[in-house]
């Protein structure tokens, strides 16, 4: 199966999906943190930060994969 990171036709949709999954992995039951919210309620600041993290991750993964082949 081809690498989804390398073969995506919609990079922004993949970044959005990665960001949402990264956000979900940070969820906690502590009611005093921002991570108690769903991705849709994370707000523009956190969504922007996690999209940037996802973009950096995707770029790094694509670079690493190019060097493997």
Long-range contacts (C-beta under 8 A, 24 or more apart in sequence): 3-65, 5-58, 5-61, 5-62, 5-65, 6-62, 6-65, 6-66, 11-58, 14-58, 15-51, 15-54, 15-55, 15-58, 16-51, 16-54, 18-54, 18-57, 18-58, 19-47, 19-50, 19-51, 19-53, 19-54, 20-50, 22-50, 22-53, 22-54, 23-47, 23-50
